[in-house]
């Protein structure tokens, strides 16, 4: 490993100590809980002047010339499919090409590009395709194939080559070259296949970060595989079902989501939930902040193992599935059946859907779900869980599932009179009765809260649901800070 990466390795222990001390300072006892009735239809009216996501340019033609020129220089040809105005100063531009390849480019209004991602036939590169973690080795610039040097010169607009590396990929050798220019305050790194095809462009700092972060499937298995003994979804469901169902008591489950890496809130929540003795807990996703195996190890299982006295039912969120969308860490932890599945307990059917990863074709999955719902025993309650909220519920549109898919999804829920749909992704508590079905967003597990849902919604929380012969009863458990203690 070259000196640059060694330095990062030396800094890592310090960084980890810093993070740990930060978590340790805030004692979880500062959170207190308040239990109340469910429901929160409130959302603040949108103030366009404050909306960071406002789309200033709806047509590519309206882009400043400097932006269009830079995009054409780096990603010539193709068709602009979509433009997202991301904050007041940035765009994300999606392009597709006749051969089915696609790409997206992140660019500032000034024309400075800070990231390009290539999407091959709707699939990002798989783990290890960029390069295997730790396999990079510095090489002389003269050793880089001539074709790659020419392409890098053209694509960067610079001829000031600084360094080069090779790294092992799953199917090929990756060549990485670093150049000056093109980015402010940073150099740029390009990763190529050996035949000269560009795989990734990034700021050099980001590329180095990537080199440190990418794991091979074997490394993921080594770290997370052991958790499968306890958390494999088939095992968990068997454990739930092995407990005799008492019709007098009914079934109690908890729903929460978006804990990511807020340890004080997540730990408080796990302790509190354990006291409520649910039959199981459904997490609507974003179990971690980035889907690195270390995060699963530390932020999810590290806490669950310590506090858990409940059966854990996961939903895959967009933060759980990795850059490539293949959900490798997630599947390694929870087993091959953990993305889309259902189980019956008591007098209810519980259906868990993956509307985030690239492993699932969600349109096909909806057809399967149609069958699961049709075949639900007569008189059973039906509950459905997913991560992204439906985007056709207007107040959730800004942070939701694709609109067309949302319409198919909600139509299916209505067709089968689903009793309740629970989703996450929006970091708040928000409810809606939409086309005859009750929906709850419960994403208050620790991630930074969305502010517009009022005092009942923009707060850390989870839901308790009791299903008995009498019906469905929900309770909202809010966690709030006790200022006196702090
Ligand atoms: Fe999310």
Boltz pocket constraint, residues with backbone or C-beta under 6 A from the ligand:
constraints:
  - pocket:
      binder: B
      contacts: [[A, 285], [A, 286], [A, 317], [A, 318], [A, 319], [A, 387], [A, 424], [A, 425], [A, 426]]
      max_distance: 6.0
